[in-house]
Amino acid sequence: MNRIALVILAALAALMFFASTLFVVDQRQVGVVYALGEIKEVITEPGLHFKQPPPFQNVVFLDKRIQTLDSPETRPIFTAEKKSLVIDWLIKWRIGDPRQFIRNSGADFRTLENRLAPVVQAAFNEEITKRAVRDVLATEREKVMTDVRTRLIDEAKSFGIEIVDVRIKRVDFVADITDSVYRRMESERKQVANELRSQGTADAEKIKADAERQRDIIIAEAYRDAQKIKGEGDAKASALYADAFGRDAQFAQFYRSLEAYRSTFRSKGDVMVLDPSSDFFRAMRGGGPSAPAPARK
């Protein structure tokens, strides 16, 4: 039994020893083999690999995927016009030379980013100070990013990395300048609004005056046409009356008597004192046409 136990323990020890000489490199990683504290080999191909057992050799794995570094803090940068801008940026980078990366920053990505951030900020400072605000905001924004990336390519080699891309996320004025700009924009917008209101009021008054003028013209023309039509009607009526009266003088006198009665007895409150035998009532008595109506008392 002791022999069997010894065999098993020996087999386990051999298996553990053999396992300590094997390691797997993922396709997303780079394997760096250290021999007594020095870089012995850099393995970039994924798969199963062999090394000497500890403590002779050990392996450190580095992520070779693209990494992102955001601006850790926003500092104002003066433009060529001596105006302050606050710029938020980011860069995309990846390991290009694992040996140089480890010599410069060890295996800690945070150490690299802490050392790389000031370099990127300095590159942006140099490019922004050569340009005006308008160029940074619009016309040369893409060129600023391209020039910064060109500046960083040589610097990145000393860190053992490659700069994949440089981007400006946000460009803004500092707080006090931003408030001043907003106040000026608000004042300009209010001025434009007041001008539009004044123009609208003037146009409204003009339209109203034109409408009233057209209304007066239409009313005047309608009154003129009405008076003309009324005059023509009165003329035709007079012509008809004259023709009718000319044909029968006795009927005309009788019609005038009826008109006189209508005018005289129009109101029930009127009181007249007349002689019933007067000529005014002749038409009522059937005695022929009456005399013209007397004046009302």
C-alpha positions in Angstrom: 0.0 0.0 0.0 2.9 2.3 0.8 4.4 1.6 -2.6 1.1 2.4 -4.3 0.7 5.7 -2.4 4.2 6.6 -3.3 3.6 5.9 -7.0 0.4 8.0 -7.0 2.1 10.9 -5.2 5.0 10.6 -7.7 2.6 10.6 -10.6 0.8 13.7 -9.2 4.0 15.5 -8.7 5.1 14.7 -12.2 1.8 15.8 -13.5 2.0 19.1 -11.6 5.5 19.6 -12.8 4.5 19.0 -16.4 1.4 21.3 -16.0 3.7 24.1 -14.7 5.6 24.0 -18.0 2.4 24.5 -20.1 0.5 27.7 -20.6 -2.2 28.8 -23.1 -2.1 32.2 -24.9 -5.5 33.5 -25.7 -6.1 35.1 -29.1 -6.8 38.4 -27.4 -3.6 38.3 -25.4 0.2 38.5 -25.7 2.3 36.2 -23.5 5.5 37.5 -22.1 7.9 34.8 -20.7 10.2 36.0 -17.9 13.4 34.1 -17.0 14.8 35.2 -13.7 13.2 38.7 -14.0 14.2 39.3 -17.6 12.0 39.0 -20.7 12.9 35.8 -22.4 10.3 35.5 -25.1 7.2 37.4 -26.3 4.5 35.1 -27.7 1.9 36.7 -29.9 0.4 33.5 -31.5 -2.5 31.9 -29.6 -2.3 28.3 -28.5 -0.5 25.9 -26.2 3.1 26.7 -25.3 5.9 25.4 -23.1 8.2 27.1 -20.6 10.5 26.1 -17.8 8.9 25.5 -14.5 8.9 28.2 -11.8 10.9 29.7 -10.4 13.0 29.6 -13.6 10.4 31.1 -15.8 7.0 32.7 -15.4 4.4 34.2 -17.8 2.7 37.6 -17.8 -0.3 38.1 -20.1 -1.1 41.5 -21.7 -4.3 42.5 -23.4 -3.6 43.3 -27.1 -7.1 44.6 -27.9 -7.7 48.3 -28.6 -7.9 50.3 -25.4 -9.6 53.7 -24.7 -8.1 56.6 -22.8 -10.4 59.5 -21.9 -9.2 62.9 -20.8 -8.8 62.6 -17.0 -9.5 66.3 -16.4 -10.6 69.3 -18.4 -8.1 72.2 -18.4 -8.7 75.4 -20.3 -6.6 75.9 -23.4 -5.9 79.3 -24.9 -6.5 79.8 -28.6 -4.7 82.1 -31.0 -7.2 84.8 -30.0 -6.4 84.3 -26.3 -9.8 82.8 -25.6 -10.1 79.8 -23.2 -11.6 76.6 -24.4 -12.3 73.4 -22.5 -11.7 70.2 -24.6 -12.7 66.7 -23.8 -10.8 64.1 -25.8 -10.2 60.4 -26.1 -7.6 58.2 -27.8 -7.7 54.6 -29.0 -4.4 52.7 -28.5 -3.1 49.1 -28.3 0.2 47.4 -27.5 2.7 47.5 -30.4 5.9 46.5 -28.7 5.3 44.3 -25.6 9.0 44.5 -24.5 9.1 48.3 -24.6 5.7 48.5 -23.0 6.9 46.4 -20.0 10.2 48.2 -19.7 8.3 51.6 -19.6 5.2 50.8 -17.7 5.5 47.3 -16.4 2.3 45.2 -16.9 0.0 47.8 -15.4 -2.2 49.6 -18.0 -3.1 52.3 -15.4 0.5 53.3 -15.1 0.7 53.7 -18.8 -2.4 55.8 -19.0 -1.3 58.1 -16.1 1.9 58.8 -18.0 0.3 59.0 -21.5 -2.5 61.5 -20.5 -0.2 64.5 -20.0 1.5 63.8 -23.3 -1.8 63.8 -25.1 -2.9 67.0 -23.3 0.3 68.7 -24.3 -0.2 67.8 -28.0 -3.7 69.3 -27.9 -2.3 72.4 -26.3 0.2 72.9 -29.1 -2.4 72.4 -31.8 -5.2 74.6 -30.2 -2.9 77.6 -29.5 -2.2 77.9 -33.2 -5.8 78.2 -34.2 -8.8 80.5 -33.7 -12.0 79.5 -31.9 -13.9 79.2 -35.2 -11.3 76.8 -36.6 -11.4 74.5 -33.5 -15.2 74.4 -33.4 -15.9 73.9 -37.1 -13.5 74.4 -40.0 -10.4 72.6 -38.8 -11.7 70.3 -36.1 -10.8 67.2 -38.1 -7.4 68.5 -38.9 -6.7 69.2 -35.2 -7.4 65.5 -34.4 -5.2 64.4 -37.3 -2.3 66.6 -36.3 -2.5 65.5 -32.7 -2.4 61.9 -33.8 0.7 62.6 -35.9 2.4 64.2 -32.9 1.6 61.2 -30.7 2.8 58.5 -33.1 6.5 59.1 -32.3 5.8 59.6 -28.6 3.8 56.4 -28.5 6.8 54.3 -29.6 8.6 55.1 -26.4 5.7 53.6 -24.5 5.6 50.5 -26.7 2.0 51.3 -28.0 0.3 52.3 -31.2 -2.1 55.2 -31.5 -5.2 54.0 -33.4 -7.4 57.1 -33.3 -7.7 60.5 -31.7 -11.1 62.1 -31.1 -12.5 65.4 -29.7 -15.6 64.6 -27.7 -16.6 68.2 -26.7 -15.4 71.7 -27.1 -16.8 74.4 -24.9 -16.0 77.7 -23.3 -15.1 78.0 -19.7 -18.0 78.7 -17.3 -17.8 82.5 -17.1 -17.3 82.9 -20.9 -20.2 80.5 -21.6 -22.5 82.6 -19.4 -21.4 85.7 -21.2 -22.0 84.1 -24.6 -25.4 82.9 -23.6 -26.4 86.3 -22.4 -25.2 87.9 -25.6 -27.1 85.3 -27.7 -30.2 85.9 -25.6 -29.9 89.7 -26.1 -29.6 89.2 -29.9 -32.6 86.9 -30.0 -34.7 89.4 -28.1 -33.6 92.1 -30.4 -34.6 90.0 -33.4 -37.9 89.1 -31.8 -38.7 92.8 -31.1 -37.9 93.7 -34.7 -40.2 91.0 -35.9 -43.0 92.1 -33.5 -42.6 95.7 -34.7 -42.7 94.7 -38.3 -45.7 92.5 -37.6 -47.6 95.4 -35.9 -46.8 97.7 -38.8 -48.0 95.1 -41.3 -51.2 94.6 -39.3 -51.9 98.3 -39.2 -51.3 98.6 -42.9 -53.7 95.6 -43.6 -56.3 97.0 -41.3 -56.1 100.5 -42.9 -56.4 99.0 -46.3 -59.4 96.9 -45.3 -61.1 99.9 -43.8 -60.5 101.9 -46.9 -61.9 99.1 -49.1 -64.9 98.9 -46.8 -65.6 102.6 -47.1 -65.2 102.4 -50.9 -67.6 99.5 -51.1 -70.2 101.2 -48.8 -69.9 104.4 -50.8 -70.3 102.6 -54.1 -73.3 100.6 -52.7 -75.0 103.8 -51.5 -74.4 105.4 -54.9 -75.8 102.5 -56.7 -78.8 102.3 -54.3 -79.5 106.0 -54.7 -79.3 105.6 -58.5 -81.7 102.6 -58.5 -84.0 104.5 -56.1 -84.0 107.6 -58.4 -84.7 105.5 -61.4 -87.6 103.8 -59.5 -89.0 107.1 -58.4 -88.7 108.4 -62.0 -90.5 105.4 -63.3 -93.2 105.7 -60.6 -93.7 109.4 -61.4 -93.9 108.6 -65.1 -96.5 105.9 -64.3 -98.5 108.3 -62.0 -98.3 111.1 -64.6 -99.5 108.7 -67.4 -102.3 107.4 -65.2 -103.4 110.8 -64.0 -103.3 112.2 -67.6 -105.7 109.6 -68.8 -108.4 110.2 -66.1 -108.3 113.5 -64.3 -111.3 112.6 -62.1 -109.5 109.4 -60.9 -106.4 111.4 -60.3 -108.3 113.8 -58.1 -109.9 110.9 -56.3 -106.5 109.3 -55.7 -105.2 112.5 -54.2 -108.2 112.7 -51.9 -107.4 109.2 -50.6 -103.8 110.1 -50.1 -105.0 113.2 -48.1 -107.2 111.0 -46.0 -104.3 108.6 -45.3 -102.1 111.4 -44.3 -104.7 113.1 -42.2 -106.0 110.0 -40.2 -102.7 108.3 -39.8 -102.6 108.7 -36.0 -105.5 107.9 -33.7 -104.5 110.7 -31.3 -105.1 113.5 -33.9 -108.2 115.6 -33.4 -109.7 117.7 -36.2 -112.8 119.9 -36.1 -114.3 120.2 -39.6 -117.7 120.8 -41.1 -119.0 117.5 -42.5 -120.4 119.2 -45.4 -117.1 120.6 -46.5 -115.5 119.5 -49.8 -112.8 117.5 -47.8 -115.4 114.7 -47.2 -117.0 114.8 -50.7 -115.3 111.6 -51.8 -116.7 109.8 -48.7 -120.2 111.1 -49.4 -120.0 109.8 -52.9 -120.3 113.3 -54.3 -117.3 113.1 -56.5 -113.8 114.2 -55.8 -113.1 116.2 -52.7 -111.2 119.3 -52.3 -107.6 119.2 -51.3 -107.1 118.3 -47.6 -107.1 121.2 -45.1 -104.2 121.9 -43.0 -104.0 119.8 -39.7 -104.7 121.6 -36.4 
